[in-house]
Amino acid sequence: MADPITASVVLKTMAKAAIAKVSGKILESIAPGVFSNKKDFEEIKKELSKISMKLDEVLEISRSTFRLVEMLPDIVDGFIDGQTLYMAQGRIEASITVYISLKIRPNTISYNELTDLVQAWNTLIDKETKTSVVNHLPRYGEYLLSATDGKLYLAVLHGVQNKVDAVLDSQNIKSSQILDLATEAEKIISSDFINSGSILNGEPWISWNPKGNRTRKERECVPLPCSVCNGDLLNCWDIQVPDTAWNNELASKISRLFEIRKLISLAADDYRSLVVTNEILNTFKESLNTRKDIIISPASTLKVIERNFPFDE
């Protein structure tokens, strides 16, 4: 069983465990970046393909370490239908496929393509909650930088920052929920109904040893006919009956502890998934800041033109 801890450190333990096996892989996958104006086209195409596999590997390690949730909670406001999100992701994926198939680096991009890419990117930034898609935003961002020769640097940077803020806000909501639950559990454990117990640094998150049901003494009497008495004669004796008030409260405390254990487990899945996503997006953001001078090229010859086909080979 996991070691006992206090509610004040449970989140640090969760966060550390969430990224322990993936932090190095995240740095390896994202920090070097894919695009810079100093790389040749073949190198960029290969790295666009490799970053997808590396990010998938990060997700797979996370899934095998703990339960990665499919949808990140509370990172968007309002409603957007799944078809719109599917089309936004598909739009960027299709453009990447076309881009990688080209033999030489294009020096033009159509206005329609540029507009569609920005719109799709903004849709994913504003509304996407699917873990597998959000954690691939660095790949999509690197592609937008490459396809536009760095012209969308600020759009990509600001978009990632907005998503980081949304993920962090959700992470803080989950951390507050977990702390509140852990604090409530500690109060129950310290009550008269529990012999001992503690918050744990892993599953099952809480352990406790409850006190047992109680009985109380009650006097029972029955009247016996008495011919020489002025009325009946009471025959009384003491009996043990269940202490209903105590037993009901004990059952309520134990039931709540089981409920808290389940709620912490569910919240922990959300929290650790958000921690991994936040690590991925923050690493990408820092990489963008570090590589700013080699992403933005004053001498860029890429032209935006009016045409249907996205690139000119």
C-alpha positions, 0 to 999 in steps of 0.5 A: 500500500502507498505511504501515508501523506498529508493533503497538502502534498498529495498534488505534488506527488500526483504531478511528479508521478505523472511526468516522471516517465515522460518528461525526458521524452517530451523534451526530446520530442519537442524542445529541439523543434522541427522548423527553422529557416536554416534546415533543408526541406527534406530534414523538415519533412522527416522531422514532421513525421518523427514528431508525430511518432514521438508524441504518440510514444509520450501518450502511450507511456502516460497511458501505461503509467496511469489512466489517461483521460480521453477528454481534458475537463474544463479547458473550453467555454461553450459548446462546439460540435464534434464535426467542426473539430474533426474537420479542423484537425482533418484540414491540418492533417490533409495539408501536412500530407500534401506538404510532405509529398512535395519534392521541393520546398514551395515558395508560395502559399495560397491565400485560401490555404493560409486562411483555412490553416489559421482558422483550423488552428484557432478552432483547435486552440479555442475548442478542442478537448480531446487529449490525443489532439491537444497533445499533438498541437506542437506538431500542428504548430511546427507545420504551420511555421514550416508551411508559412516560413515562420510568418505565423510565428505569433499566431502559433505562439499566442495560440499555444499560450492560450491553450496553456492558460486554459489547461492550467486553469483546469488543472487548478480547478482539479487540484482544488477539488482534490485538496478539498476531498482530501481535507474532508477525508482527514476530518472524517478520519480524525473523528470519533468514528475512525480508529486510524487512517491517512491520505496515501500517495497513490491508489487507493488514496485513502486508508482507514480503520473504522470503529465498530457498531455499538449497542446501548443498554435499555430497560424493558418491563412487562406488567404482571397481574397481581391479585394482592397489589393495587394494580399490576406488578412490573417485571423489568430487566436490562437488554442491549439494543443497537445504538441506532444514532451511532451506527447510522452516523458510522455507516454514513462516515464510512460511505463518505470515505468510500465515495471520496476515495472514488472521487479522488481517483477520478479527479487524479486521472483528470489532474495527471492528464492535465499535468502531462498536457501542460508539460507538453504545451509548455515545452513547446512554448519555451521551444518557440521562445528559444527558437524565435530568431531562427524561425522568423526570417527577415529574408523569407521569399514565401509569397501569398498568392490567389490560387486554389492549390495550396502550394506551388511545386 
